[in-house]
Amino acid sequence: MRADTVDLRRIFGRDIRYTVPLFQRPYVWNRDDNWSALWEDIRRTVERTEQAAPTGDTVAPHFLGAVVFDETPYLSSSLETRQVIDGQQRLTTLQLFLFAARLSAAALNHERSVRLLSKFLENDEDLFDRVQHPDHLYKVWPTNADRDEFRTVMLGQGGTGRFAEAVTYFQQEIDAWLAEAAEPEERLGTLVQTLREQLRLVIIDLEKHDDAQVVFETLNSRGTPLEHADLIKNLLFRDAERTGADIDRLYKTYWAPFDQAEWRTEQTTGRITRSRLDVFLTYWLTMRTQREFTASALFKEFERWLLSTAVPTEDVFAELARYAEIYDLIDDYPQHGVEGRFLYRMKVLQTSTPMPLLLLLYGLDESVLTPQRRRRAIRAIDSYLVRRALLNLSNRDHNNVFRDLVAAAARQPHRADEAVIKALSAMQGAHRHWPSDHEFRASLEQDPIYTRLYRRGVRILLEALEDELRTDHTEQLVVPLGEQAGAKLTIEHVMPQSWRDNWPPLADDPSEGSDRDELVHTLGNLTLVTARLNPTLGNMAWEDKRQWLSQHSLLRLTHGTLLSAPPNADISDWTATWDEHRIRARGCYLGSLSLNIWPQADDLLAAPLSADRDDK
């Protein structure tokens, strides 16, 4: 490669097109991080030139950074064309600044400055067909996602995007700065001269034997803000370009949606914040390779997979687009039925480790894996995760668990549900095993879950129990969920935590209620109420609390198991009081009900596929 330090006359002063390949990321520079710093650098350089003018001192040029160009793979009219391999943000911003400076010059009617700046912005129209190639007018031509907005701004038609914001910012700053001078026209002339002569860039021109992909990765994958998705995009499109594929068609058909804002929003997984696209690509690649890798190794792992597979590049594009639609579906799944409830609980529990497995299950055609089998697999995953969460068991090996499940399901796609259930049943060890009915029920009935678990775990348990208690005859078929109604439904202790105020211990209790401090936190003593009702109930006595609950609660969890005796209770005059016997009886019933919601392997396999509970 050849490297040289040049001023803007060498870059923009000739007729040339710098085209940004479609596989580059869109324009992302902004005022706080980039534009203001560039303007300050330019302003200081101009002011040093002004100060040096009376004495004739030499002013050191200002270095703006480096850009990398590659030979274009095709001719573009009679204009020389170079591809921008790196530095497109800087080049584009310089064009926006020059355009803003020309607007300021035009406002001062300074024709010489307007002409000089125009030569840095536009090519000679005699060198191309303006009808066939109107966009050859511009020295810099951005990537596909930005072209419409760039054209609108450079034609002086305004706009509301980032390009228009940059021009407005630069013009306002230039105008205000010029107005400070005793001779604004003279200062403008110094600005134009400085732009032409005093601003320098290092130009790296790649030669025929240079690998642009290697250069791109070296410059951009070493701790810079460039996302892994951008490196992957660059890699795929360069591979496609080398095989002679129509990269414009590939972009429009498959990749264009990935450059939209919804895929570039930041998400936090674990302790790492990344773009939604990077997160999706991590899940997809984990599903595809069944390998474990860190978030920082995503691009290298993708490159390794691509080199080791014989999948044509267009097929990779098509597969990514297809699974992106599946990922969108999973993200926005309606919160009812087996699948919706499970996906909701995943979000509440803040776990994403099942996502590669879910991509696989939803990616299988219904002729391969029926919806009933998919729902059975999901019920197994739900049971595994929730049982472990409610027993407060570690999830530190879940990445390995779900990678093993992906492998098991991929080996038997037609019976992926059975493969998943059997693989989960075979998990051994404290960090992996699927808790048995005995473990699960004993914990729910006896443990002080309110103090032992995160509130979100207790909440999904109570929500699921309420949902299980509802039938086709119940007015509201779907219980309000905490994610939408967290401010409306809160966890209520029926016998209050400060029970000594109004709840005397049982007359025949030799311990005088000493075991209540743990018992009040068990499942049998918990229900859901609105956030407004909760503080009203407070520590009031049972007679008053019963009346308030009866008047204001609509939940089956309250009316069916608290204000009336649950089916298993053998206690006469159930509502006369609320004591240890009733708490334990209700806890026993709700514990048994939980086994129906989150069944064990044998029960799942024994249930007929038609009875998939998707109506719940």
ROBA-429853 format. One record per residue (C-alpha): x negated, y negated, z; residue number from 1. Coordinates in steps of 0.1 Angstrom, whole numbers. Each point is the difference from the previous one (the first is absolute). Layout:
@x=X y=Y z=Z i=NUM
...
# end
This chain:
@x=0 y=0 z=0 i=1
@x=-10 y=-36 z=-5 i=2
@x=4 y=-26 z=27 i=3
@x=-4 y=-38 z=-3 i=4
@x=10 y=-31 z=19 i=5
@x=20 y=-24 z=-21 i=6
@x=21 y=-31 z=4 i=7
@x=37 y=-3 z=-11 i=8
@x=-11 y=-13 z=-34 i=9
@x=-14 y=34 z=-9 i=10
@x=31 y=18 z=13 i=11
@x=29 y=-22 z=-11 i=12
@x=-16 y=-25 z=-24 i=13
@x=1 y=24 z=-29 i=14
@x=29 y=17 z=-18 i=15
@x=4 y=33 z=18 i=16
@x=26 y=21 z=17 i=17
@x=-6 y=16 z=34 i=18
@x=27 y=27 z=3 i=19
@x=9 y=16 z=33 i=20
@x=8 y=37 z=-6 i=21
@x=34 y=11 z=11 i=22
@x=-16 y=24 z=25 i=23
@x=-13 y=-29 z=20 i=24
@x=21 y=-11 z=30 i=25
@x=23 y=-31 z=-3 i=26
@x=-11 y=-35 z=10 i=27
@x=-2 y=-1 z=39 i=28
@x=-20 y=-31 z=9 i=29
@x=18 y=-26 z=22 i=30
@x=-5 y=-35 z=15 i=31
@x=-12 y=9 z=35 i=32
@x=-25 y=27 z=-9 i=33
@x=-12 y=-12 z=-35 i=34
@x=13 y=-31 z=-16 i=35
@x=-8 y=-25 z=28 i=36
@x=-36 y=14 z=2 i=37
@x=-5 y=-3 z=-37 i=38
@x=13 y=-36 z=0 i=39
@x=-23 y=-9 z=29 i=40
@x=-30 y=14 z=-18 i=41
@x=8 y=-19 z=-32 i=42
@x=8 y=-32 z=19 i=43
@x=-32 y=1 z=20 i=44
@x=-21 y=6 z=-31 i=45
@x=16 y=-30 z=-18 i=46
@x=-5 y=-22 z=30 i=47
@x=-37 y=10 z=2 i=48
@x=-3 y=-9 z=-37 i=49
@x=16 y=-34 z=7 i=50
@x=-24 y=-7 z=28 i=51
@x=-30 y=10 z=-21 i=52
@x=9 y=-21 z=-30 i=53
@x=-15 y=-34 z=12 i=54
@x=-34 y=16 z=8 i=55
@x=0 y=25 z=-29 i=56
@x=-6 y=29 z=24 i=57
@x=6 y=35 z=-13 i=58
@x=30 y=18 z=15 i=59
@x=-3 y=38 z=5 i=60
@x=28 y=19 z=-19 i=61
@x=26 y=18 z=20 i=62
@x=2 y=38 z=-3 i=63
@x=36 y=14 z=-3 i=64
@x=-7 y=37 z=-1 i=65
@x=-3 y=27 z=-26 i=66
@x=21 y=14 z=-28 i=67
@x=-5 y=32 z=-20 i=68
@x=9 y=3 z=-37 i=69
@x=2 y=30 z=-23 i=70
@x=3 y=4 z=-37 i=71
@x=36 y=1 z=-11 i=72
@x=10 y=33 z=-16 i=73
@x=17 y=-18 z=-29 i=74
@x=-3 y=-32 z=-21 i=75
@x=23 y=-28 z=6 i=76
@x=3 y=-23 z=-30 i=77
@x=-32 y=-19 z=-6 i=78
@x=-4 y=-9 z=36 i=79
@x=-27 y=16 z=21 i=80
@x=17 y=20 z=28 i=81
@x=-14 y=13 z=33 i=82
@x=18 y=22 z=26 i=83
@x=-2 y=-13 z=35 i=84
@x=-13 y=30 z=21 i=85
@x=-4 y=-21 z=32 i=86
@x=7 y=-36 z=10 i=87
@x=34 y=-4 z=-16 i=88
@x=14 y=-18 z=31 i=89
@x=-29 y=-26 z=-2 i=90
@x=3 y=-5 z=-38 i=91
@x=38 y=-4 z=1 i=92
@x=-2 y=-25 z=29 i=93
@x=-26 y=-21 z=-18 i=94
@x=24 y=-2 z=-30 i=95
@x=28 y=-11 z=23 i=96
@x=-22 y=-26 z=15 i=97
@x=-11 y=-13 z=-34 i=98
@x=36 y=-2 z=-10 i=99
@x=9 y=-19 z=31 i=100
@x=-29 y=-24 z=-6 i=101
@x=12 y=-6 z=-36 i=102
@x=35 y=-9 z=14 i=103
@x=-17 y=-25 z=24 i=104
@x=-21 y=-14 z=-29 i=105
@x=32 y=-3 z=-22 i=106
@x=17 y=-19 z=29 i=107
@x=-29 y=-25 z=-1 i=108
@x=1 y=-2 z=-38 i=109
@x=-36 y=10 z=-1 i=110
@x=-1 y=15 z=-35 i=111
@x=-37 y=10 z=0 i=112
@x=4 y=21 z=31 i=113
@x=32 y=15 z=-14 i=114
@x=-19 y=10 z=-32 i=115
@x=-30 y=14 z=19 i=116
@x=22 y=21 z=23 i=117
@x=22 y=12 z=-29 i=118
@x=-32 y=15 z=-16 i=119
@x=-4 y=21 z=32 i=120
@x=36 y=11 z=0 i=121
@x=9 y=7 z=-36 i=122
@x=-15 y=16 z=-31 i=123
@x=-2 y=-15 z=-35 i=124
@x=33 y=8 z=-17 i=125
@x=-18 y=4 z=-33 i=126
@x=-16 y=32 z=13 i=127
@x=32 y=20 z=5 i=128
@x=35 y=3 z=-13 i=129
@x=22 y=-20 z=24 i=130
@x=32 y=17 z=-12 i=131
@x=-13 y=36 z=4 i=132
@x=-22 y=-6 z=30 i=133
@x=12 y=-31 z=19 i=134
@x=-17 y=12 z=32 i=135
@x=-34 y=-1 z=-16 i=136
@x=1 y=-37 z=8 i=137
@x=-11 y=6 z=35 i=138
@x=-36 y=7 z=11 i=139
@x=11 y=23 z=28 i=140
@x=28 y=24 z=-5 i=141
@x=12 y=17 z=32 i=142
@x=12 y=35 z=7 i=143
@x=34 y=11 z=-12 i=144
@x=18 y=-7 z=32 i=145
@x=-10 y=-36 z=0 i=146
@x=2 y=-10 z=-37 i=147
@x=35 y=-14 z=-2 i=148
@x=-6 y=-23 z=30 i=149
@x=-34 y=-11 z=-12 i=150
@x=14 y=-9 z=-34 i=151
@x=28 y=-20 z=15 i=152
@x=-23 y=-19 z=23 i=153
@x=-26 y=-7 z=-27 i=154
@x=27 y=-13 z=-23 i=155
@x=9 y=-26 z=26 i=156
@x=34 y=16 z=7 i=157
@x=-4 y=3 z=38 i=158
@x=8 y=32 z=18 i=159
@x=5 y=12 z=35 i=160
@x=-28 y=27 z=2 i=161
@x=-35 y=-1 z=13 i=162
@x=-15 y=-15 z=-31 i=163
@x=24 y=-30 z=2 i=164
@x=-8 y=-4 z=37 i=165
@x=-37 y=-1 z=-8 i=166
@x=4 y=-27 z=-27 i=167
@x=22 y=-21 z=23 i=168
@x=-25 y=3 z=29 i=169
@x=-30 y=-8 z=-21 i=170
@x=17 y=-30 z=-18 i=171
@x=12 y=-15 z=33 i=172
@x=-35 y=3 z=15 i=173
@x=-17 y=-14 z=-30 i=174
@x=25 y=-29 z=-3 i=175
@x=-4 y=-9 z=37 i=176
@x=-38 y=2 z=-2 i=177
@x=-1 y=-22 z=-32 i=178
@x=23 y=-26 z=17 i=179
@x=-26 y=-3 z=28 i=180
@x=-26 y=-14 z=-25 i=181
@x=-4 y=-36 z=-9 i=182
@x=-3 y=11 z=-36 i=183
@x=22 y=31 z=-5 i=184
@x=-9 y=3 z=-37 i=185
@x=-37 y=0 z=7 i=186
@x=4 y=27 z=27 i=187
@x=21 y=21 z=-24 i=188
@x=-29 y=-2 z=-25 i=189
@x=-24 y=12 z=26 i=190
@x=23 y=28 z=9 i=191
@x=2 y=12 z=-37 i=192
@x=-38 y=-3 z=-3 i=193
@x=-5 y=20 z=32 i=194
@x=24 y=27 z=-13 i=195
@x=-19 y=3 z=-32 i=196
@x=-36 y=-1 z=13 i=197
@x=-2 y=5 z=38 i=198
@x=21 y=31 z=6 i=199
@x=-18 y=33 z=-6 i=200
@x=10 y=36 z=-3 i=201
@x=-21 y=32 z=-3 i=202
@x=12 y=17 z=-32 i=203
@x=-7 y=37 z=-2 i=204
@x=5 y=14 z=-35 i=205
@x=3 y=37 z=-2 i=206
@x=-17 y=18 z=-30 i=207
@x=11 y=30 z=-19 i=208
@x=-17 y=25 z=23 i=209
@x=14 y=-16 z=32 i=210
@x=30 y=18 z=17 i=211
@x=25 y=-27 z=8 i=212
@x=18 y=22 z=25 i=213
@x=-31 y=6 z=21 i=214
@x=-7 y=-37 z=0 i=215
@x=36 y=-8 z=10 i=216
@x=-1 y=25 z=29 i=217
@x=-34 y=-12 z=12 i=218
@x=12 y=-36 z=1 i=219
@x=34 y=6 z=15 i=220
@x=0 y=31 z=22 i=221
@x=-25 y=-11 z=26 i=222
@x=21 y=-17 z=27 i=223
@x=17 y=-26 z=-22 i=224
@x=38 y=-6 z=1 i=225
@x=6 y=19 z=-32 i=226
@x=25 y=28 z=7 i=227
@x=-7 y=36 z=-8 i=228
@x=31 y=-1 z=-23 i=229
@x=-18 y=-26 z=-22 i=230
@x=-31 y=22 z=-2 i=231
@x=22 y=30 z=-9 i=232
@x=19 y=-21 z=-26 i=233
@x=-33 y=-11 z=-16 i=234
@x=-12 y=36 z=-1 i=235
@x=31 y=14 z=-16 i=236
@x=3 y=-27 z=-27 i=237
@x=-36 y=2 z=-9 i=238
@x=3 y=38 z=-4 i=239
@x=31 y=-6 z=-22 i=240
@x=-18 y=-26 z=-20 i=241
@x=-30 y=23 z=-7 i=242
@x=24 y=26 z=-14 i=243
@x=16 y=-26 z=-23 i=244
@x=34 y=-1 z=18 i=245
@x=24 y=-29 z=-4 i=246
@x=-8 y=-16 z=34 i=247
@x=26 y=-27 z=-4 i=248
@x=27 y=27 z=-4 i=249
@x=-14 y=19 z=30 i=250
@x=1 y=-32 z=21 i=251
@x=35 y=-10 z=-9 i=252
@x=13 y=36 z=2 i=253
@x=-16 y=11 z=33 i=254
@x=-21 y=-25 z=19 i=255
@x=18 y=-34 z=-3 i=256
@x=22 y=5 z=31 i=257
@x=-31 y=6 z=21 i=258
@x=-11 y=-35 z=-6 i=259
@x=33 y=-14 z=15 i=260
@x=1 y=-15 z=35 i=261
@x=19 y=29 z=15 i=262
@x=-30 y=24 z=-5 i=263
@x=-25 y=-26 z=12 i=264
@x=16 y=-8 z=34 i=265
@x=-21 y=11 z=30 i=266
@x=9 y=29 z=21 i=267
@x=-15 y=13 z=32 i=268
@x=-7 y=37 z=3 i=269
@x=-16 y=10 z=33 i=270
@x=-24 y=-29 z=6 i=271
@x=-7 y=-9 z=-36 i=272
@x=18 y=-26 z=-21 i=273
@x=1 y=7 z=-37 i=274
@x=22 y=-8 z=-30 i=275
@x=30 y=22 z=-5 i=276
@x=-15 y=12 z=-33 i=277
@x=-32 y=12 z=18 i=278
@x=21 y=18 z=26 i=279
@x=21 y=17 z=-27 i=280
@x=-31 y=11 z=-20 i=281
@x=-15 y=15 z=32 i=282
@x=31 y=21 z=5 i=283
@x=2 y=10 z=-36 i=284
@x=-37 y=9 z=-2 i=285
@x=2 y=20 z=33 i=286
@x=29 y=20 z=-15 i=287
@x=-19 y=5 z=-33 i=288
@x=-34 y=10 z=15 i=289
@x=11 y=14 z=34 i=290
@x=-32 y=-15 z=14 i=291
@x=-6 y=-23 z=30 i=292
@x=-16 y=-34 z=-7 i=293
@x=-2 y=-33 z=17 i=294
@x=18 y=-31 z=-13 i=295
@x=-33 y=-16 z=-9 i=296
@x=-8 y=30 z=-23 i=297
@x=32 y=-1 z=-20 i=298
@x=-16 y=-12 z=-33 i=299
@x=-30 y=23 z=2 i=300
@x=23 y=29 z=8 i=301
@x=22 y=-9 z=-29 i=302
@x=-30 y=-3 z=-24 i=303
@x=-12 y=34 z=12 i=304
@x=34 y=16 z=-6 i=305
@x=3 y=-16 z=-35 i=306
@x=-34 y=12 z=-10 i=307
@x=7 y=36 z=12 i=308
@x=35 y=3 z=-16 i=309
@x=9 y=5 z=-37 i=310
@x=31 y=-21 z=3 i=311
@x=2 y=-25 z=-29 i=312
@x=0 y=-36 z=11 i=313
@x=34 y=-8 z=-13 i=314
@x=14 y=30 z=20 i=315
@x=-16 y=-15 z=31 i=316
@x=17 y=-34 z=-7 i=317
@x=34 y=18 z=-5 i=318
@x=-4 y=20 z=32 i=319
@x=-8 y=-31 z=20 i=320
@x=30 y=-18 z=-14 i=321
@x=23 y=30 z=7 i=322
@x=-12 y=4 z=36 i=323
@x=2 y=-37 z=6 i=324
@x=37 y=2 z=-7 i=325
@x=2 y=29 z=24 i=326
@x=-18 y=-20 z=26 i=327
@x=24 y=-29 z=-4 i=328
@x=29 y=25 z=4 i=329
@x=-15 y=13 z=32 i=330
@x=-7 y=-35 z=13 i=331
@x=36 y=-12 z=-6 i=332
@x=19 y=32 z=7 i=333
@x=35 y=-6 z=15 i=334
@x=0 y=6 z=38 i=335
@x=25 y=28 z=1 i=336
@x=-1 y=37 z=-4 i=337
@x=-29 y=24 z=7 i=338
@x=-26 y=-19 z=-22 i=339
@x=10 y=-35 z=9 i=340
@x=0 y=7 z=38 i=341
@x=-34 y=17 z=-3 i=342
@x=-16 y=-29 z=-20 i=343
@x=14 y=-24 z=25 i=344
@x=-15 y=19 z=29 i=345
@x=-34 y=1 z=-18 i=346
@x=0 y=-38 z=0 i=347
@x=11 y=-3 z=36 i=348
@x=-27 y=25 z=11 i=349
@x=-25 y=-19 z=-22 i=350
@x=-13 y=31 z=-17 i=351
@x=-8 y=2 z=-37 i=352
@x=-20 y=33 z=-1 i=353
@x=29 y=19 z=-16 i=354
@x=1 y=-23 z=-31 i=355
@x=-23 y=21 z=-23 i=356
@x=23 y=30 z=8 i=357
@x=31 y=-20 z=-6 i=358
@x=-14 y=-12 z=-34 i=359
@x=-5 y=36 z=-9 i=360
@x=35 y=11 z=11 i=361
@x=18 y=-28 z=-18 i=362
@x=-22 y=3 z=-30 i=363
@x=11 y=36 z=-7 i=364
@x=28 y=2 z=-25 i=365
@x=34 y=12 z=14 i=366
@x=-3 y=30 z=-23 i=367
@x=-31 y=9 z=19 i=368
@x=9 y=-10 z=36 i=369
@x=37 y=-5 z=6 i=370
@x=12 y=-30 z=21 i=371
@x=12 y=25 z=27 i=372
@x=-34 y=15 z=3 i=373
@x=-17 y=-34 z=1 i=374
@x=23 y=-10 z=28 i=375
@x=-8 y=32 z=19 i=376
@x=-37 y=-8 z=-3 i=377
@x=6 y=-36 z=12 i=378
@x=20 y=13 z=30 i=379
@x=-30 y=22 z=9 i=380
@x=-24 y=-30 z=-3 i=381
@x=24 y=-21 z=21 i=382
@x=3 y=27 z=27 i=383
@x=-38 y=4 z=1 i=384
@x=-7 y=-37 z=3 i=385
@x=28 y=-9 z=25 i=386
@x=-6 y=30 z=23 i=387
@x=-36 y=-9 z=3 i=388
@x=7 y=-37 z=4 i=389
@x=26 y=7 z=28 i=390
@x=-24 y=23 z=18 i=391
@x=-26 y=-28 z=-3 i=392
@x=-24 y=23 z=-19 i=393
@x=-30 y=-14 z=-19 i=394
@x=3 y=-7 z=-37 i=395
@x=-37 y=-3 z=-6 i=396
@x=-2 y=31 z=-23 i=397
@x=31 y=-8 z=-20 i=398
@x=-20 y=-10 z=-31 i=399
@x=-14 y=35 z=-2 i=400
@x=34 y=15 z=8 i=401
@x=18 y=-17 z=-28 i=402
@x=-28 y=5 z=-25 i=403
@x=3 y=38 z=8 i=404
@x=38 y=-3 z=-6 i=405
@x=-5 y=-17 z=-34 i=406
@x=-22 y=29 z=-10 i=407
@x=25 y=25 z=13 i=408
@x=29 y=-16 z=-18 i=409
@x=-20 y=-4 z=-33 i=410
@x=-7 y=37 z=0 i=411
@x=37 y=8 z=2 i=412
@x=19 y=-29 z=-16 i=413
@x=32 y=20 z=-6 i=414
@x=1 y=9 z=37 i=415
@x=-18 y=-30 z=15 i=416
@x=24 y=-2 z=29 i=417
@x=-9 y=36 z=11 i=418
@x=-37 y=-7 z=-5 i=419
@x=2 y=-31 z=21 i=420
@x=19 y=16 z=28 i=421
@x=-22 y=31 z=2 i=422
@x=-32 y=-22 z=-1 i=423
@x=13 y=-21 z=29 i=424
@x=9 y=31 z=19 i=425
@x=-35 y=13 z=-4 i=426
@x=-16 y=-32 z=15 i=427
@x=-20 y=8 z=31 i=428
@x=-16 y=-21 z=27 i=429
@x=11 y=-30 z=21 i=430
@x=-5 y=-24 z=-29 i=431
@x=19 y=20 z=-26 i=432
@x=26 y=23 z=14 i=433
@x=38 y=-4 z=-5 i=434
@x=15 y=-1 z=35 i=435
@x=24 y=29 z=7 i=436
@x=37 y=-4 z=10 i=437
@x=-10 y=8 z=36 i=438
@x=-27 y=-27 z=2 i=439
@x=22 y=-26 z=-18 i=440
@x=31 y=5 z=20 i=441
@x=-18 y=2 z=34 i=442
@x=-18 y=-32 z=-7 i=443
@x=32 y=-18 z=-10 i=444
@x=19 y=12 z=30 i=445
@x=-26 y=-4 z=27 i=446
@x=-26 y=-27 z=-10 i=447
@x=4 y=-37 z=8 i=448
@x=-1 y=-8 z=-38 i=449
@x=8 y=-37 z=5 i=450
@x=-33 y=-6 z=18 i=451
@x=-20 y=27 z=-18 i=452
@x=8 y=-9 z=-36 i=453
@x=-2 y=-31 z=-21 i=454
@x=34 y=-17 z=-1 i=455
@x=3 y=7 z=-38 i=456
@x=-2 y=37 z=7 i=457
@x=28 y=-2 z=26 i=458
@x=21 y=-21 z=-23 i=459
@x=-1 y=24 z=-30 i=460
@x=9 y=28 z=24 i=461
@x=31 y=-18 z=12 i=462
@x=10 y=-12 z=-34 i=463
@x=-3 y=35 z=-14 i=464
@x=21 y=14 z=28 i=465
@x=27 y=-26 z=-7 i=466
@x=-1 y=9 z=-36 i=467
@x=3 y=37 z=8 i=468
@x=30 y=-6 z=22 i=469
@x=20 y=-17 z=-28 i=470
@x=23 y=19 z=-22 i=471
@x=21 y=-5 z=-31 i=472
@x=27 y=-13 z=24 i=473
@x=-22 y=-26 z=15 i=474
@x=7 y=-36 z=-12 i=475
@x=-37 y=-9 z=-6 i=476
@x=-18 y=28 z=-17 i=477
@x=-35 y=-15 z=3 i=478
@x=-14 y=-13 z=33 i=479
@x=-16 y=-34 z=-2 i=480
@x=-38 y=4 z=-3 i=481
@x=-26 y=-18 z=21 i=482
@x=-18 y=-13 z=-30 i=483
@x=30 y=-21 z=-10 i=484
@x=18 y=-1 z=33 i=485
@x=-28 y=0 z=25 i=486
@x=12 y=-32 z=15 i=487
@x=35 y=15 z=4 i=488
@x=-7 y=34 z=15 i=489
@x=-23 y=5 z=29 i=490
@x=-8 y=28 z=24 i=491
@x=21 y=0 z=32 i=492
@x=-6 y=18 z=32 i=493
@x=34 y=12 z=13 i=494
@x=-13 y=4 z=35 i=495
@x=-22 y=-31 z=1 i=496
@x=-37 y=0 z=6 i=497
@x=6 y=-21 z=31 i=498
@x=26 y=25 z=12 i=499
@x=-4 y=-7 z=37 i=500
@x=20 y=-32 z=-2 i=501
@x=34 y=16 z=-7 i=502
@x=-5 y=37 z=-4 i=503
@x=-4 y=18 z=33 i=504
@x=-16 y=35 z=-1 i=505
@x=22 y=31 z=3 i=506
@x=11 y=7 z=35 i=507
@x=-14 y=36 z=-1 i=508
@x=-33 y=-10 z=-15 i=509
@x=-28 y=8 z=25 i=510
@x=-25 y=-21 z=-20 i=511
@x=23 y=-30 z=1 i=512
@x=-3 y=-7 z=-37 i=513
@x=-38 y=1 z=-2 i=514
@x=1 y=20 z=-33 i=515
@x=23 y=-26 z=-16 i=516
@x=-28 y=-23 z=-11 i=517
@x=-10 y=25 z=-27 i=518
@x=35 y=14 z=-6 i=519
@x=14 y=-34 z=-10 i=520
@x=-25 y=0 z=-30 i=521
@x=11 y=34 z=-13 i=522
@x=22 y=4 z=-31 i=523
@x=31 y=8 z=20 i=524
@x=1 y=-35 z=14 i=525
@x=-6 y=-20 z=-32 i=526
@x=24 y=-14 z=-25 i=527
@x=1 y=-29 z=-25 i=528
@x=18 y=-34 z=5 i=529
@x=-2 y=-34 z=-17 i=530
@x=-26 y=-24 z=10 i=531
@x=27 y=-23 z=15 i=532
@x=16 y=27 z=21 i=533
@x=-33 y=14 z=14 i=534
@x=-8 y=-29 z=24 i=535
@x=36 y=-3 z=10 i=536
@x=0 y=36 z=12 i=537
@x=-32 y=-4 z=19 i=538
@x=0 y=18 z=34 i=539
@x=38 y=-1 z=5 i=540
@x=17 y=29 z=17 i=541
@x=14 y=29 z=-20 i=542
@x=37 y=-10 z=3 i=543
@x=-7 y=-34 z=-16 i=544
@x=-25 y=14 z=-25 i=545
@x=24 y=27 z=-11 i=546
@x=27 y=-26 z=-6 i=547
@x=-23 y=-23 z=-21 i=548
@x=-12 y=30 z=-21 i=549
@x=35 y=12 z=-6 i=550
@x=12 y=-34 z=-11 i=551
@x=-30 y=-9 z=-23 i=552
@x=-18 y=30 z=-12 i=553
@x=11 y=19 z=-32 i=554
@x=-27 y=25 z=0 i=555
@x=7 y=38 z=2 i=556
@x=-32 y=3 z=20 i=557
@x=17 y=-20 z=27 i=558
@x=36 y=10 z=-3 i=559
@x=-5 y=37 z=-8 i=560
@x=-28 y=9 z=25 i=561
@x=1 y=-27 z=27 i=562
@x=35 y=-14 z=5 i=563
@x=14 y=35 z=-6 i=564
@x=-16 y=34 z=8 i=565
@x=-22 y=16 z=-27 i=566
@x=11 y=35 z=-11 i=567
@x=-25 y=18 z=22 i=568
@x=8 y=-18 z=33 i=569
@x=17 y=19 z=28 i=570
@x=6 y=-29 z=22 i=571
@x=34 y=-10 z=12 i=572
@x=11 y=-37 z=0 i=573
@x=-30 y=-9 z=-23 i=574
@x=5 y=-37 z=0 i=575
@x=5 y=-5 z=37 i=576
@x=-37 y=-7 z=5 i=577
@x=-33 y=2 z=-17 i=578
@x=-26 y=21 z=17 i=579
@x=-29 y=24 z=-4 i=580
@x=23 y=29 z=-9 i=581
@x=16 y=-19 z=-28 i=582
@x=-33 y=-13 z=-13 i=583
@x=-14 y=35 z=-2 i=584
@x=32 y=14 z=-16 i=585
@x=1 y=-27 z=-27 i=586
@x=-38 y=4 z=-6 i=587
@x=5 y=37 z=-5 i=588
@x=27 y=-6 z=-26 i=589
@x=-19 y=-27 z=-18 i=590
@x=-31 y=22 z=0 i=591
@x=19 y=29 z=-16 i=592
@x=15 y=-24 z=-26 i=593
@x=-36 y=-12 z=-9 i=594
@x=-8 y=36 z=-11 i=595
@x=27 y=-3 z=-26 i=596
@x=-14 y=-33 z=-13 i=597
@x=-36 y=12 z=-1 i=598
@x=2 y=38 z=-4 i=599
@x=-29 y=25 z=2 i=600
@x=-13 y=19 z=-31 i=601
@x=21 y=32 z=4 i=602
@x=33 y=-21 z=3 i=603
@x=-9 y=-20 z=-31 i=604
@x=-8 y=31 z=-21 i=605
@x=31 y=19 z=13 i=606
@x=24 y=-29 z=-9 i=607
@x=16 y=3 z=-35 i=608
@x=-13 y=-26 z=-24 i=609
@x=35 y=-13 z=-7 i=610
@x=3 y=-11 z=37 i=611
@x=-27 y=-27 z=-3 i=612
@x=17 y=-25 z=23 i=613
@x=-4 y=-28 z=-25 i=614
@x=34 y=-14 z=10 i=615
@x=-13 y=-9 z=34 i=616
# end
